[in-house]
Amino acid sequence: MDYLLTEEQVMIRDIARQIAQEKIKPVAAKYDAEGIFPWDIVKILAASDLCGIYIEEKYGGTGGGAMELVLATEELSKACGGISLAFAATALGTFPIILFGTDEQKQKYLPDIAKGKKLAAFGLTEAGAGSDAGAIATTAEKKGDYYVLNGTKQWITNGGEAEVYTVVASTNRSKGARGAAAFIVEKGTKGFEFGKKEDKMGIRASATRELVFTDCKIPKENLLGKEGMGFIVAMKTFDQSRPGVAAQAVGIAQGALDLTVEYMKERKQFGKSISSFQGLQFMLADMATQIEASRALIYACARMIDSGNSKVGKDSAMAKLFASDMAMRVTTDCVQLFGGYGYMRDYPIEKYMRDAKITQIYEGTNQIQRGIIANHLIKETAAK
C-alpha cells in the first residue's frame, strides 16, 4: 500500500531497513540469548542521523515527528524487537522534555540525545503502581533549591544504560495523582542507583532495571512543568509514544511473516511446497491483511500527532491495542506454520513470538487501552 511518504520519510525508512537487515539481523539471536545491550547498533544509528529524527532542528534533531519515529521503529523491529528498543525507549524518555521542558532544559538535554551520544528512559512504573499510575510511592520533597527523591521504579526500559531519566514522583501523596510531578534525573547523580537487570521472556537485548533513589538531590530546575502535573506529563507522553509501541508490534509481526513465507516456499510435504496448500495460504492472507490494517491505523495516528492535534488519546490507544493484539496472533500463527521447527531455538521464529508479548503489556496493558477507548467514547457521546 502506498502511504504517500515524503522523500525524506522514504530515506529514513530505507536507512533503518538497511541497518536492520545488515547489522541487526545477523546478531539478533546472539544478543537475545546472552542479553547483550546493543551499544554497537546505537553507534550505527547515531552515525546515520536516526537518533534525532523526532527532535526539532534547533535542538540538534532533523525536525521530523511521530511519523518518522514509527517508520524507523517498525523497520528496526522487523529484525529484532529487543534491539530496536534502545532507540524507541529513548524516544519515550525524551517526550516529556519535548512536551513540557523549558527552552533551557531542551537546550541542555536534547542535542546529545539527538546525536545519539546519550540514551533516555522513562520512570513511572513501580511494584505497586503499574496500571494504577496514580498510586506511585516514590516521593520528591522540596528542600531549598533541590528536590530530594526517595523510592524505587521497576521494569524501566534502558535502565542503567541511559544517561537521562524522566521520572514521576509524588510531591504530595495526600493528593494522589494530582500530587505527582515529573523530573529530569541524570545518571551518576548521588543517591541514584540501579537494581538488578531483569531476566525476561522476550526483548532480551533490551536492558530492564530498577531505578533506586535514596536521598537523591536534584536541582529544582530539573522539574518538568509544575508540581501536580506529573500525571498529565505521563499521560501526554503515552499519547505520543503508544504509536511507537504499535510500530514495534507491526515490525515484529511483519518480520515473522516474512520469515514464514520464505520457509513455506522451501518446506516440502506430500511432494510439494506447503505454500501451495490453500488452507495455509488463507492463514498468510489473513496475517498480511491484519498487519496492513494495523500499519494504516498507526500511520494515520502518527500523522494526526504531527498535525498538532492534541486529542489523540483514543487514537493512540487504538493503535497500540490493535497492533499488539495482532502481533501476538500473527507470531503465534507463524510458529504454528513452522510446525515442530517453530518451537526450537535453532529457528528464529520463536523469538518473534516471545518479543511480541510485551507489546500487549507495557505502556499500559491492553485492558487499560480498552478502558481508555471506552471512556473517550462515553465522553464524546455525552458531549453531543
The 8 nearest C-alpha neighbors of each residue, nearest first, counted from 0:
[[1, 2, 291, 295, 3, 294, 292, 4],
 [0, 2, 3, 4, 295, 291, 5, 9],
 [3, 1, 4, 0, 295, 298, 5, 299],
 [4, 2, 1, 5, 0, 6, 9, 8],
 [5, 3, 2, 8, 9, 6, 1, 7],
 [4, 6, 8, 7, 9, 3, 10, 2],
 [5, 7, 9, 8, 10, 4, 11, 3],
 [6, 8, 10, 5, 9, 11, 4, 12],
 [9, 7, 11, 5, 10, 6, 4, 12],
 [10, 8, 12, 6, 7, 11, 13, 4],
 [9, 11, 7, 13, 8, 12, 14, 6],
 [12, 10, 8, 14, 9, 13, 15, 7],
 [11, 13, 9, 15, 10, 14, 71, 70],
 [12, 14, 16, 10, 15, 11, 9, 17],
 [15, 13, 17, 11, 16, 12, 10, 18],
 [14, 16, 18, 12, 13, 71, 17, 74],
 [17, 15, 13, 19, 74, 14, 18, 12],
 [16, 18, 14, 20, 19, 15, 21, 13],
 [19, 17, 22, 15, 21, 16, 20, 14],
 [20, 18, 23, 16, 75, 17, 78, 22],
 [19, 21, 24, 17, 18, 22, 23, 16],
 [20, 22, 18, 19, 17, 23, 24, 25],
 [21, 23, 18, 19, 20, 24, 25, 26],
 [24, 22, 19, 26, 25, 27, 20, 78],
 [23, 25, 78, 27, 20, 26, 19, 22],
 [26, 24, 23, 27, 22, 21, 28, 20],
 [27, 25, 29, 24, 23, 28, 30, 22],
 [26, 28, 24, 30, 29, 23, 25, 79],
 [29, 27, 31, 30, 26, 32, 347, 25],
 [30, 28, 32, 31, 26, 27, 33, 35],
 [31, 29, 35, 27, 33, 34, 204, 28],
 [30, 32, 203, 204, 28, 34, 29, 33],
 [31, 33, 29, 30, 34, 28, 203, 35],
 [32, 34, 30, 35, 31, 29, 204, 203],
 [33, 35, 204, 203, 31, 30, 32, 36],
 [34, 36, 30, 204, 33, 37, 31, 203],
 [35, 37, 204, 205, 38, 206, 34, 30],
 [38, 36, 40, 39, 82, 35, 41, 204],
 [37, 39, 41, 40, 36, 42, 85, 35],
 [38, 40, 42, 37, 41, 43, 36, 44],
 [41, 39, 43, 37, 42, 38, 44, 23],
 [42, 40, 38, 44, 43, 39, 45, 37],
 [43, 41, 45, 39, 40, 44, 46, 38],
 [42, 44, 40, 46, 45, 41, 47, 39],
 [45, 43, 41, 47, 49, 42, 46, 40],
 [46, 44, 115, 42, 48, 47, 43, 50],
 [45, 47, 43, 44, 48, 42, 49, 115],
 [46, 48, 44, 45, 49, 43, 14, 50],
 [49, 47, 45, 46, 50, 44, 51, 114],
 [48, 50, 44, 52, 47, 51, 45, 11],
 [51, 49, 113, 115, 45, 48, 52, 114],
 [113, 50, 52, 60, 54, 53, 49, 61],
 [51, 53, 61, 63, 49, 54, 60, 50],
 [52, 54, 64, 63, 51, 62, 68, 65],
 [55, 53, 60, 51, 62, 52, 61, 63],
 [56, 54, 62, 60, 58, 57, 61, 59],
 [55, 57, 60, 62, 61, 59, 58, 54],
 [56, 58, 55, 59, 60, 62, 54, 106],
 [59, 57, 110, 56, 55, 109, 60, 106],
 [58, 60, 110, 56, 57, 113, 55, 61],
 [61, 59, 51, 54, 56, 55, 113, 62],
 [62, 60, 56, 52, 63, 51, 55, 54],
 [61, 63, 55, 56, 54, 60, 53, 52],
 [64, 62, 53, 52, 61, 67, 54, 55],
 [63, 65, 53, 66, 67, 305, 68, 52],
 [64, 66, 68, 301, 67, 305, 69, 53],
 [67, 65, 301, 69, 68, 64, 302, 70],
 [66, 68, 70, 65, 64, 69, 63, 8],
 [67, 69, 65, 66, 71, 70, 72, 53],
 [70, 68, 72, 243, 66, 246, 71, 67],
 [71, 69, 67, 73, 68, 72, 12, 66],
 [70, 72, 74, 68, 15, 73, 69, 12],
 [73, 71, 69, 75, 74, 70, 247, 76],
 [74, 72, 250, 246, 247, 76, 70, 71],
 [73, 75, 16, 71, 77, 76, 72, 15],
 [76, 74, 19, 72, 83, 77, 73, 78],
 [77, 75, 80, 250, 79, 73, 78, 251],
 [78, 76, 254, 250, 251, 74, 75, 79],
 [77, 79, 24, 76, 19, 75, 23, 254],
 [80, 78, 76, 81, 82, 77, 27, 83],
 [79, 81, 76, 83, 82, 202, 354, 251],
 [202, 82, 80, 204, 205, 79, 83, 84],
 [81, 83, 84, 204, 79, 80, 85, 205],
 [82, 84, 80, 75, 81, 76, 85, 86],
 [85, 83, 87, 86, 88, 82, 81, 205],
 [84, 86, 83, 88, 87, 82, 89, 157],
 [85, 87, 84, 89, 83, 88, 90, 50],
 [88, 86, 84, 90, 89, 85, 83, 72],
 [89, 87, 91, 84, 90, 86, 85, 120],
 [88, 90, 119, 92, 91, 87, 86, 118],
 [89, 91, 93, 88, 87, 92, 94, 86],
 [92, 90, 88, 89, 93, 94, 240, 121],
 [93, 91, 120, 121, 119, 89, 90, 94],
 [92, 94, 90, 91, 96, 95, 89, 119],
 [93, 95, 97, 96, 91, 92, 236, 98],
 [96, 94, 98, 97, 93, 99, 236, 232],
 [95, 97, 100, 94, 99, 93, 98, 105],
 [98, 96, 94, 95, 100, 99, 93, 105],
 [97, 99, 95, 96, 94, 100, 236, 232],
 [100, 98, 96, 224, 95, 223, 97, 101],
 [101, 99, 96, 104, 223, 97, 105, 98],
 [102, 100, 104, 103, 105, 99, 223, 96],
 [101, 103, 105, 104, 106, 100, 107, 58],
 [102, 104, 106, 101, 105, 107, 100, 108],
 [105, 103, 101, 107, 102, 106, 100, 108],
 [104, 106, 102, 109, 107, 108, 103, 100],
 [107, 105, 103, 104, 108, 102, 109, 58],
 [106, 108, 104, 105, 103, 109, 110, 111],
 [107, 109, 105, 106, 110, 111, 104, 112],
 [108, 110, 112, 105, 111, 58, 113, 106],
 [111, 109, 59, 113, 58, 112, 108, 114],
 [112, 110, 116, 114, 113, 117, 109, 108],
 [113, 111, 117, 115, 109, 110, 114, 116],
 [51, 114, 112, 110, 50, 60, 111, 115],
 [115, 113, 111, 112, 116, 45, 50, 110],
 [114, 116, 45, 112, 117, 50, 113, 111],
 [115, 117, 111, 114, 112, 118, 45, 113],
 [118, 116, 112, 115, 111, 162, 161, 119],
 [117, 119, 161, 89, 162, 112, 163, 115],
 [118, 120, 89, 163, 161, 92, 164, 162],
 [121, 119, 92, 164, 89, 157, 161, 88],
 [120, 122, 92, 165, 164, 166, 91, 123],
 [121, 123, 166, 165, 155, 152, 124, 167],
 [122, 124, 167, 166, 121, 152, 125, 132],
 [125, 123, 129, 153, 128, 152, 122, 154],
 [126, 124, 152, 128, 153, 127, 129, 151],
 [125, 127, 128, 153, 129, 124, 152, 151],
 [128, 126, 125, 129, 134, 135, 136, 131],
 [129, 127, 125, 131, 134, 132, 135, 124],
 [128, 130, 124, 131, 132, 125, 127, 126],
 [129, 131, 132, 363, 128, 367, 364, 124],
 [132, 130, 128, 129, 133, 134, 127, 135],
 [133, 131, 128, 134, 130, 129, 135, 124],
 [132, 134, 176, 131, 135, 175, 128, 230],
 [135, 133, 128, 132, 131, 136, 175, 127],
 [136, 134, 128, 133, 137, 132, 125, 168],
 [135, 137, 138, 134, 150, 169, 168, 172],
 [138, 136, 150, 168, 149, 135, 169, 151],
 [137, 139, 169, 168, 149, 148, 170, 136],
 [138, 140, 148, 170, 147, 169, 146, 168],
 [141, 139, 147, 146, 170, 142, 138, 148],
 [140, 142, 146, 145, 147, 143, 139, 144],
 [141, 143, 145, 146, 144, 140, 147, 219],
 [144, 142, 145, 141, 146, 219, 218, 140],
 [143, 145, 219, 218, 142, 146, 141, 220],
 [146, 144, 218, 219, 142, 217, 143, 141],
 [145, 147, 141, 140, 217, 216, 139, 142],
 [146, 148, 216, 140, 215, 139, 214, 141],
 [149, 147, 139, 215, 138, 214, 212, 146],
 [150, 148, 212, 213, 138, 214, 137, 215],
 [149, 151, 137, 212, 211, 138, 136, 213],
 [152, 150, 211, 210, 212, 137, 153, 125],
 [151, 153, 125, 210, 209, 124, 122, 211],
 [152, 154, 209, 125, 124, 155, 126, 151],
 [155, 153, 207, 208, 209, 156, 124, 152],
 [154, 156, 158, 207, 208, 153, 122, 209],
 [155, 157, 207, 158, 206, 154, 120, 88],
 [158, 156, 206, 160, 161, 120, 207, 159],
 [159, 157, 208, 155, 156, 207, 160, 206],
 [160, 158, 161, 193, 157, 208, 206, 162],
 [159, 161, 157, 158, 162, 206, 118, 36],
 [162, 160, 118, 119, 157, 163, 159, 120],
 [161, 163, 186, 118, 117, 185, 119, 160],
 [162, 164, 119, 185, 161, 184, 186, 120],
 [165, 163, 120, 184, 119, 183, 121, 166],
 [166, 164, 183, 121, 182, 92, 122, 184],
 [165, 167, 122, 182, 181, 164, 121, 123],
 [166, 168, 181, 123, 180, 229, 122, 182],
 [169, 167, 137, 138, 179, 180, 139, 181],
 [168, 170, 179, 138, 171, 178, 139, 172],
 [169, 171, 139, 178, 179, 140, 138, 172],
 [172, 170, 178, 169, 173, 174, 179, 175],
 [173, 171, 175, 174, 169, 178, 170, 179],
 [172, 174, 171, 175, 178, 177, 176, 170],
 [175, 173, 178, 177, 172, 171, 176, 179],
 [176, 174, 172, 178, 177, 173, 133, 134],
 [175, 177, 133, 178, 179, 230, 174, 134],
 [178, 176, 227, 174, 175, 179, 230, 228],
 [177, 179, 171, 227, 174, 176, 175, 169],
 [180, 178, 169, 229, 227, 168, 177, 176],
 [229, 179, 181, 226, 227, 228, 168, 167],
 [182, 180, 167, 229, 223, 166, 222, 168],
 [183, 181, 222, 166, 223, 221, 165, 184],
 [182, 184, 165, 221, 164, 166, 222, 185],
 [185, 183, 164, 163, 165, 182, 186, 217],
 [186, 184, 163, 162, 188, 164, 187, 183],
 [185, 187, 162, 188, 163, 184, 191, 161],
 [186, 188, 185, 189, 191, 192, 162, 190],
 [189, 187, 191, 186, 185, 190, 215, 184],
 [190, 188, 191, 215, 187, 216, 192, 214],
 [189, 191, 215, 213, 212, 214, 188, 192],
 [192, 190, 212, 189, 188, 211, 215, 213],
 [193, 191, 211, 210, 190, 212, 194, 187],
 [194, 192, 210, 209, 211, 159, 208, 195],
 [193, 195, 209, 208, 210, 211, 196, 192],
 [196, 194, 208, 197, 209, 193, 207, 198],
 [195, 197, 208, 207, 198, 194, 206, 209],
 [196, 198, 207, 199, 208, 195, 206, 154],
 [199, 197, 196, 200, 203, 34, 207, 201],
 [200, 198, 201, 197, 203, 202, 207, 34],
 [199, 201, 353, 198, 203, 202, 354, 356],
 [200, 202, 354, 353, 203, 199, 350, 357],
 [81, 203, 201, 354, 204, 205, 80, 31],
 [202, 204, 31, 34, 201, 205, 81, 199],
 [205, 203, 34, 81, 31, 36, 35, 30],
 [204, 206, 81, 203, 202, 36, 82, 84],
 [207, 205, 157, 156, 158, 36, 208, 204],
 [206, 208, 156, 155, 154, 158, 197, 196],
 [209, 207, 196, 158, 155, 154, 195, 194],
 [208, 210, 194, 153, 152, 193, 154, 155],
 [211, 209, 193, 152, 151, 192, 194, 208],
 [210, 212, 151, 192, 193, 191, 150, 209],
 [213, 211, 149, 191, 150, 215, 190, 148],
 [212, 214, 190, 149, 215, 191, 211, 148],
 [213, 215, 147, 149, 148, 190, 216, 212],
 [216, 214, 190, 148, 147, 213, 212, 191],
 [217, 215, 147, 146, 145, 214, 148, 218],
 [216, 218, 146, 145, 219, 215, 147, 221],
 [219, 217, 145, 220, 221, 144, 146, 216],
 [218, 220, 145, 221, 144, 222, 146, 217],
 [221, 219, 218, 222, 223, 104, 217, 145],
 [222, 220, 183, 219, 182, 218, 223, 217],
 [221, 223, 182, 220, 219, 181, 224, 183],
 [224, 222, 181, 182, 100, 99, 225, 221],
 [223, 225, 99, 222, 228, 100, 226, 181],
 [226, 224, 228, 227, 223, 222, 180, 229],
 [227, 225, 180, 228, 179, 170, 229, 224],
 [226, 228, 178, 179, 177, 180, 229, 225],
 [229, 227, 231, 180, 226, 230, 225, 232],
 [180, 230, 228, 179, 181, 232, 231, 227],
 [229, 231, 233, 232, 228, 176, 179, 234],
 [232, 230, 234, 228, 233, 229, 235, 236],
 [233, 231, 229, 235, 230, 234, 236, 228],
 [232, 234, 236, 230, 231, 235, 229, 237],
 [235, 233, 237, 231, 236, 232, 230, 238],
 [236, 234, 238, 232, 237, 233, 231, 239],
 [235, 237, 233, 239, 234, 238, 94, 95],
 [238, 236, 240, 234, 239, 235, 241, 233],
 [237, 239, 235, 312, 236, 315, 240, 241],
 [240, 238, 237, 236, 241, 235, 242, 304],
 [239, 241, 237, 243, 242, 238, 91, 236],
 [240, 242, 244, 243, 237, 315, 319, 238],
 [241, 243, 245, 244, 240, 315, 297, 319],
 [244, 242, 246, 241, 240, 245, 69, 247],
 [245, 243, 247, 241, 246, 242, 319, 248],
 [244, 246, 319, 242, 248, 322, 243, 247],
 [247, 245, 73, 243, 249, 248, 244, 69],
 [246, 248, 244, 250, 73, 245, 76, 249],
 [249, 247, 245, 251, 323, 246, 250, 326],
 [250, 248, 246, 252, 251, 247, 253, 322],
 [249, 251, 73, 77, 76, 247, 253, 248],
 [252, 250, 77, 248, 254, 76, 249, 253],
 [251, 253, 326, 249, 255, 250, 254, 330],
 [254, 252, 256, 250, 255, 251, 249, 257],
 [253, 255, 77, 251, 257, 252, 256, 250],
 [256, 254, 252, 258, 253, 257, 330, 259],
 [255, 257, 259, 253, 258, 254, 260, 252],
 [256, 258, 254, 260, 259, 255, 253, 261],
 [259, 257, 255, 261, 256, 260, 262, 254],
 [258, 260, 256, 262, 261, 257, 333, 263],
 [261, 259, 263, 257, 262, 258, 256, 264],
 [260, 262, 264, 258, 259, 263, 257, 265],
 [261, 263, 259, 265, 260, 264, 266, 258],
 [264, 262, 274, 266, 260, 265, 273, 261],
 [263, 265, 261, 274, 262, 272, 266, 260],
 [266, 264, 262, 263, 272, 267, 261, 273],
 [267, 265, 263, 272, 264, 262, 273, 268],
 [266, 268, 272, 271, 273, 270, 265, 269],
 [269, 267, 270, 271, 273, 272, 266, 276],
 [270, 268, 271, 267, 272, 273, 266, 276],
 [269, 271, 268, 267, 272, 273, 266, 275],
 [272, 270, 267, 268, 269, 273, 275, 266],
 [271, 273, 267, 274, 266, 264, 275, 265],
 [272, 274, 275, 263, 276, 267, 266, 268],
 [273, 275, 263, 272, 264, 276, 280, 279],
 [274, 276, 273, 272, 277, 280, 271, 279],
 [277, 275, 273, 279, 274, 278, 280, 272],
 [276, 278, 280, 279, 275, 281, 274, 282],
 [279, 277, 281, 280, 276, 282, 275, 283],
 [278, 280, 282, 281, 277, 276, 283, 274],
 [279, 281, 277, 283, 282, 278, 284, 276],
 [282, 280, 284, 278, 279, 283, 285, 277],
 [283, 281, 279, 285, 280, 284, 286, 278],
 [282, 284, 280, 286, 281, 285, 287, 279],
 [285, 283, 281, 287, 282, 286, 288, 280],
 [286, 284, 288, 282, 283, 287, 281, 289],
 [287, 285, 283, 289, 288, 284, 329, 290],
 [286, 288, 290, 284, 289, 285, 283, 291],
 [289, 287, 291, 285, 286, 290, 292, 284],
 [288, 290, 292, 286, 291, 287, 285, 293],
 [291, 289, 293, 287, 288, 292, 294, 286],
 [292, 290, 294, 288, 293, 289, 295, 287],
 [291, 293, 289, 295, 294, 290, 288, 296],
 [294, 292, 290, 322, 296, 291, 295, 289],
 [293, 295, 291, 297, 296, 292, 298, 290],
 [294, 296, 292, 298, 293, 297, 299, 291],
 [297, 295, 293, 299, 294, 298, 318, 300],
 [298, 296, 300, 294, 299, 318, 295, 242],
 [297, 299, 301, 295, 300, 296, 294, 302],
 [300, 298, 296, 302, 297, 301, 295, 303],
 [299, 301, 303, 297, 298, 302, 314, 296],
 [302, 300, 66, 298, 65, 304, 303, 299],
 [303, 301, 305, 299, 304, 300, 66, 306],
 [302, 304, 300, 306, 301, 305, 308, 299],
 [305, 303, 301, 302, 306, 307, 308, 300],
 [304, 306, 302, 307, 303, 64, 65, 301],
 [307, 305, 303, 304, 308, 302, 301, 309],
 [308, 306, 305, 304, 309, 303, 302, 310],
 [307, 309, 306, 310, 304, 303, 311, 305],
 [310, 308, 311, 307, 304, 312, 303, 235],
 [311, 309, 308, 312, 313, 314, 304, 238],
 [310, 312, 314, 313, 309, 315, 238, 308],
 [313, 311, 238, 315, 314, 310, 316, 371],
 [312, 314, 372, 316, 315, 311, 317, 375],
 [313, 315, 317, 311, 316, 312, 300, 318],
 [316, 314, 318, 312, 317, 313, 241, 238],
 [315, 317, 313, 368, 319, 314, 318, 320],
 [318, 316, 314, 320, 315, 319, 321, 313],
 [317, 319, 315, 321, 297, 316, 320, 322],
 [318, 320, 245, 316, 322, 317, 241, 321],
 [321, 319, 317, 365, 318, 323, 322, 316],
 [320, 322, 318, 324, 319, 323, 317, 325],
 [321, 323, 325, 293, 245, 319, 324, 320],
 [322, 324, 326, 325, 359, 248, 358, 320],
 [325, 323, 327, 321, 326, 322, 320, 328],
 [324, 326, 322, 328, 323, 327, 329, 321],
 [327, 325, 252, 323, 329, 328, 324, 248],
 [326, 328, 324, 330, 325, 329, 355, 331],
 [329, 327, 325, 331, 326, 330, 332, 324],
 [330, 328, 332, 326, 331, 327, 286, 325],
 [329, 331, 333, 352, 332, 327, 328, 326],
 [332, 330, 334, 328, 333, 329, 327, 352],
 [331, 333, 335, 329, 330, 334, 336, 328],
 [332, 334, 330, 336, 335, 331, 259, 329],
 [335, 333, 341, 337, 331, 332, 336, 348],
 [334, 336, 332, 338, 333, 337, 331, 341],
 [337, 335, 333, 338, 334, 332, 259, 341],
 [338, 336, 341, 334, 335, 340, 333, 339],
 [337, 339, 335, 336, 340, 341, 334, 342],
 [340, 338, 341, 342, 337, 343, 335, 334],
 [341, 339, 343, 342, 338, 337, 346, 345],
 [340, 342, 337, 334, 339, 338, 343, 349],
 [343, 341, 340, 339, 349, 344, 334, 338],
 [342, 344, 345, 340, 341, 346, 349, 339],
 [343, 345, 346, 347, 342, 349, 350, 341],
 [346, 344, 343, 347, 340, 341, 342, 348],
 [345, 347, 344, 348, 343, 341, 340, 349],
 [348, 346, 350, 349, 344, 345, 28, 351],
 [347, 349, 350, 351, 346, 341, 334, 255],
 [350, 348, 352, 351, 347, 341, 342, 334],
 [351, 349, 353, 352, 348, 347, 354, 201],
 [352, 350, 354, 348, 349, 353, 355, 251],
 [351, 353, 330, 355, 349, 350, 354, 331],
 [354, 352, 201, 350, 351, 355, 356, 200],
 [353, 355, 201, 351, 202, 352, 356, 80],
 [356, 354, 352, 353, 327, 357, 358, 326],
 [357, 355, 358, 354, 353, 359, 327, 352],
 [356, 358, 360, 359, 355, 361, 354, 201],
 [359, 357, 323, 360, 356, 355, 361, 248],
 [360, 358, 323, 357, 365, 364, 356, 361],
 [361, 359, 364, 357, 358, 363, 365, 362],
 [360, 362, 363, 364, 358, 357, 359, 244],
 [363, 361, 364, 360, 237, 241, 244, 358],
 [362, 364, 361, 367, 360, 130, 365, 368],
 [365, 363, 360, 367, 366, 359, 361, 368],
 [364, 366, 368, 367, 320, 359, 369, 363],
 [365, 367, 369, 364, 368, 370, 363, 320],
 [366, 368, 370, 364, 365, 369, 363, 371],
 [369, 367, 365, 371, 316, 370, 366, 372],
 [370, 368, 372, 366, 367, 371, 373, 365],
 [369, 371, 367, 373, 368, 372, 374, 366],
 [370, 372, 368, 374, 369, 373, 367, 375],
 [371, 373, 313, 369, 375, 370, 374, 368],
 [372, 374, 376, 370, 375, 371, 369, 377],
 [375, 373, 377, 371, 376, 372, 370, 378],
 [374, 376, 378, 372, 373, 377, 379, 313],
 [375, 377, 373, 379, 374, 378, 380, 372],
 [376, 378, 374, 380, 379, 375, 381, 373],
 [379, 377, 381, 375, 380, 376, 374, 382],
 [378, 380, 376, 382, 377, 381, 375, 383],
 [381, 379, 377, 382, 378, 383, 376, 375],
 [380, 382, 378, 379, 383, 377, 376, 375],
 [383, 381, 379, 380, 378, 377, 376, 375],
 [382, 380, 381, 379, 378, 377, 376, 375]]
